[in-house]
Amino acid sequence: YGKMESLGPCSSVKDRLGRSMIDDAEAKGLLTPGKSVLVEPTSGNTGIALAFIARERGYRCILTMPETMSVERRMMLLALGCEVVLTPKETAVPGALAKAKEIVSEIGDDAIMLQQFENPANPKIHRETTGPEIWADTDGGIDIFISGVGTGGTVTGVSQFIKGSEEFGLPPLKPDLVTVAVEPQEQMLLTAAKGGEKIGEQGPHKIQGMGAGLVPHVIDLELVDEVVPMHSDRAIEVCEDLWGMGIPTGVSSGAIVGAALEVCKRPESANKMAVCVIPSFGERYFTHPMFVPIKEKAEAMVKQPLPEPYDNTDYGFATPRG
């Protein structure tokens, strides 16, 4: 099964996170409408969620993001009234983080960085909403949970709710739940953090929203039973398959579903219920390299002449019939 987080108000799983972090900061008295400035490094979807809530609640919002992020994401942020600062692709999210810190220091006390990679409100929202929803929707039948890792909040919060957490007073609903984290094969930092071996060349990848170039502070690797690496090429292939099934998604969804298919093919997964997260809607990725052939085809399309009684010379054709 796939949980369609792409159906949120701003079309991604990060809608939950954006609201959770702002709600938490407001509850702590850290934000003042019309005065406070939200500054955050993002690969796009968290930024969109923050911009969405910030505009509604009266906060100025400045987001830093790697230059590799899609034009659609940039346009969405600008349309929501956000200020966008691009950083070099070679430095990934750490570079965007460094720039965000610089902006905060320049603005001074009115600026606040919510720190999605470190903020406890990140996994909290998934303990309180995503996890309970999955448990209820599967009637407690879930055996395997597969999630991509951007900030690590989803995989951590859902696992805490279902496996149980003494720290947060959560009883174990299914302590033997198998939690699978997915990361780009080209950037296997989680695998290395759990003592595994990296596969192939490491470096830039094409899976937007995953593999931020760091091991997020909020992720609880003790809850992760396995990390499945997925190469960008395979993620794109599966994403294309999903589009072919009428499920418009981004490349990160391709990576996650690809990992889910791999896990479900194993003998030990027979008769087990697996749930993966479909984190975002596909229309946000049309400038991603995977859509180049479609973009070229769309741009090459030409109008066709109309039937009688239309005179097609009125529409730029050489003869009345075209």
Disulfide bonds with the S-S distance in Angstrom:
none
